[in-house]
Amino acid sequence: MKERRGERVKKIFRECLSAVAFLMILAILIGQLTELFRNKGEWPLPQDFYSYPSNSFDVVFLGASTIMTSVYPMQLYQDYGIVSYNLSSAEQSIGESYYLAKDVIKRHQPKVLMIDAGTITYGTTVSRAETLHHITDNMPLTSAARWEMILHLDPTDFLQYVFPLDLYHTKWKSLSEDDLKPVTRAAALGARINSIRSSSSAVSKSDPIDESYTLPKWSLTYIDKLIRLCNKTATKLVFVSLPYVSAAQSVYDNRVNAAAALSRYLRPYGVTHLNYMDRAGDFDIGPSDTWDRHHMNYWGATKFTAFIGKYLTEACGVSDRRGDPSYSFMDRKLAAYESFRWQRLLATANDTKTYLDVLRDAAKQEGYLVVLALNGEIAKTVDASLAARLNGLGTMTLLSGYGANSYLAVLNGNKVVCESDVRSRTSEETYKGTVGKLKVEAASSVTSNDSKAEIRINGRDYALNKAGLNVVVFNPSSGEMVDSSVISLSDGSDSLSHQ
């Protein structure tokens, strides 16, 4: 009898153990699927922030896409020794910034919290559920601030934040190779780097400030909470209204009025508000320093970041950590950041002029392999400035004024490895050789039926093989592709497209 009872106990124990193991495996699987399907890209909260040890950052920036594109932590470290993180996300509301601030202070005890004030005009706690997911899905399950944020800002559908896989379960239909890649903002400590230049020259000027404008009641609630939190934890709180060159006039005026109202509200508390909403000219920031006239591109952000670095050093007394062994991780990141920065500038360029100027400097500094292969005939009307920029890469042949059936150039840094002469008007140009550790095979050819551009690196063809001048850029040191693009040369005009 005892033996049978013992067997039953063992059986029950084995079944319970199997059930626990099954549930653990299921939980891990759900977690992995959620990680695969969740929104990545450049707009959600950067998840890598939570991988850093305690007390890593002296300054943390919080807010929406405007600060995401305007402040570069790696530049702050390189130029001022300031160790910071840009913990921004798309449409991040002031309420969301507050709960993130609680998390940030608990983990890193920063000297300064700088809050983007751009969304204080929001009339709701969150702009939409998706943007709250952009934040909470990337926070650790163990973060109390994550659950507080959900319960206080959007408690009506709590379970969708506990089990976000339900939101993403249909994404498998659109999965791509990009979903397996690391989020690109991690290397820039949360900043978004791009080289898109606005084609507009429009500049907005606000109407006279409406002194009667009042901030939404719930925004004031969370501004008060931020003030109390920072006073309690001896954290310097700074609000910033970022420079706008132009936006929809109603949006522009609304935010200018809100920025003025915030300054009035904060004055009795002694809290700093850097209000530069309509003062882009103070930083020599114009439309070409933005990508849509109110989000800064690389050139606008470097100007504004330089100001922020000076302000944090002089007004806030933030320490220079360069040479401090406790912050050696920043030196390691800085070495990788340079290559990452060039890659992002090339990948996001939206015009040929910017692309070739960036490529010239990147190839020289990083020693990139650059392969050019023509698909289709070069028109005799190739613009002289475009031809000059191609020569700036190191090529010797002047493409302006000549027709050709094929063209091929291989450059190591800015030095020519091989280049065809377009005046020969040959139907095919080929190259086979080794550059560093890279095996290069390239071809540019035209037949009676077809034309092609082929650029094989270590056996794989990276050329887009579209009509025009195909460009492939490789980093010989890492063996990784940096960019693949094509410059259209149709009818003397030029345009740029990326992989």
N, C-alpha and C positions, 0 to 999 in steps of 0.2 A: 504493500500500500504506500509506504514511504517512498519506495523507488518510483512508483507511478506519479506520486505527487511531485517528486523531484524532477521527473521528466517534463511534467506539465509546466512547472516553474521555469525550467530551462527553455522550453518551447516559447513560453510567453516572453521571456527575456530576449530570445533571439528575434522574435517578431517585433518587439518594441525597438530593439537595436536596428533592425532592418528599416522600420518606419522612420526612425530618427535619421538614419543614413540617407534614406530616400528624400526626406524633407530638406536635409542639408544640401544634397546634390541639386535638388530642384531650386533651392534658394540661390545657390551659386550660378546655376544655369540662367535663372531669371535675371540675376544681377549682370551676368555677362551679356545677355541679350539686350538688356536695358542700356548698358554701356555702348553696345554696338549701334543701337537704333536711336539713341538720344541725339538731340540737336548739337552739332559740333560747330565747325566753321569759326568765324571770327566775332560773332555777336554775343553768344552766351558768356556767362561768368567763367573765367579761366580756371579749370579744375586743378591745375598744377600748383596753385597758390597753397593748397592744403598739404603739399608734400614737403614744405620747408619746415625746419626745426623751429621751436619756440623762439621768440624775440629776434627774428631775422631782419625785420624791417623797421627803420626809423620813421618812415613816412609811408602812408597808404592813401591812394586816391580812390574815391568812390563816386559813382555817378553813371551817366548814360553814355551813348556813343560819342557825344561831343568831347568828353574828356578822354575817352578811349583813343581818339585820333589826335589829341592835342598835346599829350604829355608822354615823353619817352623816358622811362626809368633808367634804361641803359645809358642814355646820354647824360642823365643826371649823375650817374656814378662815374662815367668816363671824365666828365668835365669838373665835377664838384665833389666826388666821393660820397654822394648821397645814396644810401641804400633804401630803395623804395619799391612799391608794387602798385600797378594800375589795376585795381580790382573793380573794373567797370563791366557793364552789360547793357544790351539794347534796351532803351526806354526805362532804365532803372529809376524808380520813383524815390522820393525822399524817405518814404516809409521803409522801402527795401534797403536803402542806404543805412538807415538807422539800425536795423537788425544785423546787417553785415558789419556795421561799426562795433556792435557788441561782440561779435565773433572775433573781429580783428584785434580789439583791445585785449580780449581774454588770451589770444594766442601770441600776440607780438608786442603788446604794450608800446605802440609807436609814440614818438614824441609829437608828431603832427598827423592829424586827419584832415585831408582837404576834400571837400564835398562839392561836386558839380551841382549848381543851383538851377540848371536848365529845366528840370521837370517840376519845379515847385508850382507851376501853373496847373498841373493835373488836377482835375476835379474828382478823381477816384483814387482809391488806395493803390491800385495797380492798373496799368494801361490795358492789359488783357492777360488771361491765364497763361498764354504761351510765354510771355516775358517773365512771369514769375517762375515758370518751369526752367527758363534759361538760367535762373539763379539756383533754385532749390535742388534741381536734379544734379547739380555739380558740387553741392555741399555734402560733407560726410554725414552718414546716418547718425553719427554720434554727436552732431552739432545741435545743441539746444536751441541756438538762434534759428536754425532751419525750421524747426517745428513751431517756434514762436511766430516766425514770419508767416507761415501758412495759416496758423490758427487766428492770427490777428488781422491779416490782410485779405485772405480769401478762404474763409472757413466753410463755405457752402458746399464745396466738393472736395473734402479733405482726402478721400481715398485716391483721387487721381494723382495726388502728389506723393502718396505713400507707395502706390504701384504705377509709376509713370509708363510702364510697358503697355498698359491699356491704351495710352495716348499714342504710342509709337508703333503699335503692332502691325500697322499696314505699311510701315516704311520699308519692309523687306523688298517691296516691288521696285523701289528706287535706289537700293543700295549700290554704291559705286566704290572704286578703289579709294576715293577720298575719305570714306567712312573708316578706313583702316589706318589712316595717317594720323599723326599727332596733331593737336590743335595748333595752328600756326602762331598764335599770340604768346605761347608759352616761352619761346626763345626771347621775346621782347618784354618779358615780365608784365604781360597784360596789355601792352599798347598795341594798337593796330597801325601797321605801317603800309602806306600805299603811295604810288607816284602818279595817281590820276590827277590831271589838271583840268579845272573847269574851263570850258570854252567861252563862258560868258564874261563880260566885263562889267556887269551890273553891280551896283553898290547901293544898299539900302540906307536910308536915313530915316530915323524914327520921327514921328510927330512929337510935339512938346509932351513931356512926361505928364501922365495923368495922375495927379497926387491923390485922387480919390480911390485909386485901384487898391483893392484889398486881396490878400492871398487867401486861397481856399482854407477853410477852417481846419481840415484834417492835415494840411501841409504844416500849418502853424503848430499843430499838436506834435508832429514828429520833429520839427525844428526845436521845440522846447525840450523834447526828450533827448535830442542830440546834445543840446547845451548842458542839461543836467548830467548826462552820461560822461561827457568830457570833463566837466568840473569835478565830478566825483573821482575820476581816474587820473586827474592831472594831465590830461591830453589836450594839446593845443588844437582848437577847432577853427578851421578856416573855410569859409564858403567862397566859391569862385563862380562868376558868371563869365563864360568864355566869349572871346571876340567873335562876332558874326560879321561877315562881309555882306551877305545878302540872304534872304529867305523870303517865303511868302509874306507879304507886308503885314497881314493880320497876325501871323505867328511872331514876326519880328517885333511889332509894336507891343504885343501882349507880353513877350519876354522882357523887353526893355522896361515896361511898367512894373513887372513883377520884380525885376532886379532892384529897381529903385525902392519898391515897397519893402524888400528884404533888408536893404541898408537901413531904412528907417526903423524897422522892427528890431534889428540887432543892436542898434546904437546903445540903448540903456544897459545891455548885457556886456558890452565891451568885447563883443565877438567880431572878428575881422571878416569883412566881405570884400573881396577883390572884384570890383564890378567893372569889367571891360567889355560889356555887351556891345556897345556901339563905338568902341575905341580900337578897332583893328589897326588903324593907321599908326597908333602908338608903337606897334611892333613891326611896322612896315609889311603888314599882311594884306595882300590884295586878292582878287578873285583867283589868280593863277596859283596862289598858295593854298587853295582849297580844292576839293574834288566835286563839291556840289554847292559851293558858295557859303556853307556854314560848317561843314566838317573839314578840318584841315588835312592837307596832304603832308608828305614828308617835309617839304620846304617850309610850310607854315608851322608845323609842329616843332621843328628844330628851333625856329625863332622864338616861339612861345615857351618851349622847354628851357631855353637859355634864361629867360626872364624868371621862370619859376625856380630854377636852380639858385639864381642870385638872391631871390626873395627868401627862400628857405634857409640859405646860409646866413644872410645878414639880418633878417627880421626875426627868424625863428631859432637861430643858433644850432641848426642841425649839423652834426659832426661830419668831418671828412674821414671816411673809413678806409681810404686807399692805404695799403700797406699794413693794415690791421689783420693779423692771422685769423682772427675770428670771422672775418668776412672774405676769406680767400675764395669762397664759392662764387663771389661776384667777378673776380678776375678770370676764373674758368669760364663763366658765362660770357664775359666780354669777348674772349677769344673766339667763341662760337658765334656770337652775335654779329660780328662784322660780315661774315659770309651770309648769314641769314638775312641781314638787312639788304645786301645787294640782291639776293634772290627775290625778296619781296618787291623791291623797286623794279626789277626787270619784269616780274610776273604781272604786276598791276599797271604798268605803263599803258596808256591808252592812245598815245600818238607816237609816230616814228621818230620825231625829233627828240623827245624825252628819252625814248627807249635807247637810241643810239648814243646819246650823251651819257646815259647811265652805264651802258655796256662798255663804252670806251674806258671810263674810270674804273669800273669793276674788274674788267679784264686786266688792266694794268696793276691794280692793287692786289688782286687775288690770284693772278697768274692763270686765268681761266683759258681753257681750250674753246675757241670759237670757230665753228665751221659754217660757211655760207655756200649754199648751192641753189642755182637758179632752176626754176621750173617755168619754162615759157620764155619768150623773147623779151629782152630788155628794150624798151622803147628808146629812140634817139632823144626823146624829150625828158629823160630823167632829170629831175630838178637839180640844179647845181649845188644847192645847199645840202640836199640829201646825199649827193655824190661826195661832197666834202666831208660829211659826217661818216660815211663809210670809209673814206680814206683815214679818218681820225682813229679808226680801229686798228690801223696799221697796214691796210691794203695799199697797193701801189697803183693799180689801174684806176683811171678816172672814168667812171661809168657814164657820166654826163656827155651826151653828144655822140655816143656810139651805139649801134645796134649789135645784137649778138644772138646766137642760137643757144649758147650755154655759158655758164660762168661758175667757177668753183674757187673757194679760198679756204685755207686752213691756217689758223693763227694760234700760236702758243703765247698767251699774254697778248702783247701788242706786236709780236714778231711773226713775220710771215714764214710758215712752213712750206706752203705751196700756194700758187695763185695762177689762174689761167689768164690769158690775154684776150679780152673780148674782141679785139680787132681781127683775131684770126678767124672768127666766125665759124669755129668748128662745131660739129653736131654733137660732140660728146667730150666731156672732161671727166677724168677719174683720178682718184688718189687712194693709195693704200700705204699705211705706215703706222708707226707707233709714236705716241706723244706721252712721255712718262710711262705710266702703266696702262694707258688707254690704247687699244687697238682701233685705228680709225680707217673706215672704208667709206668713201663718198663718191657720188656721181651726179653729174648734171648733163642731161642729154635731151636732144630733140630729134624725132624721126618724122617721117611723113604722116604717121598715124598718132603719135603720142609725144609727150614730153614728161620728164620726171626729175625729181630731186630726191636723192637717197643719201642719208647720213647715218651710217652704222657705227656705233660705239660698242666695242666688245661683243659684236655679233648682233646687236639689236638696233633696228632702224628707228631713230627718234625724229626724223623729219616729218613735218605735217604733210608734205608733198602736195601743197596747194600752189596755184599759179602765183608766181612772184619769187622773191628771194627768201628761201627757207633758211632759218637761223637755228642752230643748236649750240647751247652753251653748257660746258661740262667743267666740273671742278676736279682737276687731276689728283689733288691731294686726297679727297674723300671718295673719288670714283663715282660721284652722284651727278645726275643731270640738274642743272640750275634752271634752264629755261629752253623751251622750244616754241618758236614763233615764225610767222611769215610776214614779210613786207610786200604788199601788193604794189606792182609798178605799172598798173594799167593806165594807158593813155596819159602818161606823164604825171599822174597823181600818185599818191602813196597812202596806204592805210596799214594798220597793224592788227594782227589777230594772234592769240596765244593758244596753246594746247588746252 
